[in-house]
Amino acid sequence: MTTLHYERVQAALPQIDLGVVAPHMLQLMLRNVATDGFTFVDPLDGGILSKPGCVLASPSYPQNLARVDQDYVHHWTRDGAIAEVEIANNPVFLNPDGSSQELCDYVAFSKICQDNAAAQAFYRAAYRIDGTLRVWTDQKDGPGLQNLAFIQAQPRLNAAAQATAKEIAQRNLERIVADWNDDTNKFNPWEEVNGPSFFARSAQLRCLQEVQSTNALGLTVPANLAGAITGLSNALDTHWDPGEGYYVAVPNGQLGANSLLPNLDGYDPNSEVIMACIYGAVPCTDPKLLSTATKVRAAFDAGGVCEYPINTADRGLGIGPLIGRYPSDRYDGDVQQDRDHPTTGHPWPVCTANFAELYYRLARVFKDGETVAYDGLTGPFYDQIGLDATTVNTAAQSATVVQKLTDAGDRMLKALIYHSDHYELGEQFDARTGYVKSVTNLTWSYAAYLSAVRARP
């Protein structure tokens, strides 16, 4: 018996226009956003229906995709906030008063989630599609990112939604200020290690800094706001390891019960530090961030300690590299592997797009007439993309620096598109074949691509 094997169409690399692709990525992402009349059913509990404003992490669950044994049909606070920022910057389906129904729905759904969590699990990272608590880890990045999303959404919220957003944000703000130094049983974004997360601290700090500087939502300022800002700023400094030349993701972290890692060897350099720049308070001009980024990229590129074979192949196409989470990653994403036969991890679209955005943000700095000098910390970062000290440190050559940084980001996004499944993005790419693997249509993957393109100079 002959079996048919279907292949997906691939993008034509020379003709790819990253900006033209962006609206298509937005439409793919919107498939995961519930509205009134665009409703999902919980695949594992048919009695639960989605409420408007719920953002699915992914539509994948074990029964509908044999290779996956995980249920992603849930709303993550972090993922939802990141997605809503992109909706706020690309509003569709506007009401007659100019408000965005998706954004108003998101605010209403966030209130349901917060009310359900307030009494027992304020920092719960994930909720069921009706806004009730899901059994999951607690993570401290969510409330800060949610407040930042509300700020982006505010011009497209109706009066009722604005009032609700302010109520939610006030409660978030007060808890962030009160709890900034308590990381007990709080997990980092990869949900494997608990302790003080560089990413979570950075997201909280950015939220508090916005209140101190702009306070766009008109919140009542807690008495200890300044103290929390100072505390978080100082805490981020303690993540720096001068001997290794990178920020440590979770100093003195503890492995969670479900982690596939035997220990924390190889957990750094970690892509959550890059995310702290994209979504948090760490500026792209921070030399220590750029030093960390250098080591993250080097780990996965050709010749790295966790070299992805697909990155070597992609070099011949002039694209890449694809970026993973951290060198010792053992999460496969398709089927939870036997702990005696761990995988070596794979590249993620989120990590790749976030890294591309770092290049774009730095390019904008040079384009605006500022510089980040080539020195002992930043030099290797520039070396990776073919820039030398003379070029970087010479103001008259800033256009060259802008172009090199932009080209580096473009190569990463083009690799992301080239390895997509007909432009659909999942959670990971296979490290050897480049094919999409793990859960399909990850909302965060689309949002990360859209964010990077918005930052592109």
C-alpha angles and dihedrals in degrees: 000000000000117000120208117227115199122205125201122240114254129219118257101245100207091051099046113123108192093203094050090052093053098078089051090052088051092054091048090051093049090062086076096053115093121218136171101292094011094084136164130207121220102252092212096043114032091193092069119081127185120258120222111275096033111135114205114221086214135333091237126113132156100267096052097046116035095202093059123073096180131089112227096167092114140098116254114199092219097044092045093051093048091049093048091054088061092047089051089053092046104035118191134172095034123191121233090263091057095254122134113240092205091055094046089049090050091055092049092048091048088056091054091050094046093049091051092048101040098084100048116002112023093167097045107147100207139038136187117257092265092055098257119134119278122208099254144116125295116241128182100212095076104077094047093048090047091055091049089051090052090054091054091046098046098093088056098045123100119232094268093049091047090055092048092047090052091051092050093044093050091056091046092050095050093050094047091052093045096045104033093117098042112089097157110148091350116137133215120242093272088060095224106096129046123208137070105342118206089213095048093047091049093050091050092047093051090051092051093045090055091054091049095048107031112357091198093179093053095238125176106255114235116233094243098046094115091047092052091049092051091045095051092045091052091044092055089054090058090063091070115107106195093189093057096033097230144092111258112233099217115004112212089359123174124225115245121236092254097047117124091209120102090206141339096273107130095015088121143098085047132188092224085080090061089049089054087065096045097046104014144049102281109111120228087234093065106117091208090055090051090049089053091047090053091058094044092055094042091054093062103030125089109301094018127134088254099029114182109217090216090063091059091050092047092056088073088057093049094243138111155336103220112215130223134198103259137330100261095047112147100174112118099179098209104076124356100257128226107267089230091059106041124177123229097241131249141242119277127215089220093056092044095049092045090052091049089052090054088058091048094049092051090048089056090053091057092042089056090056099260127114143207106211125235104245142137093297101037101033096085089050091057092041090061091065099038102265123134134199095261093054097043096045096045112087093204090063097052091113089060091051091049091051095047093049092046092048090051091054091045092054090055095048092046090054088051091053095042091055095042120111098252087320093313113127126209131185097277146007120229108258092223107033101026092227120141111265140173119032117357131238098013107196093214091056092059093044091051091052092049092048092051093051091050089054094048112114 
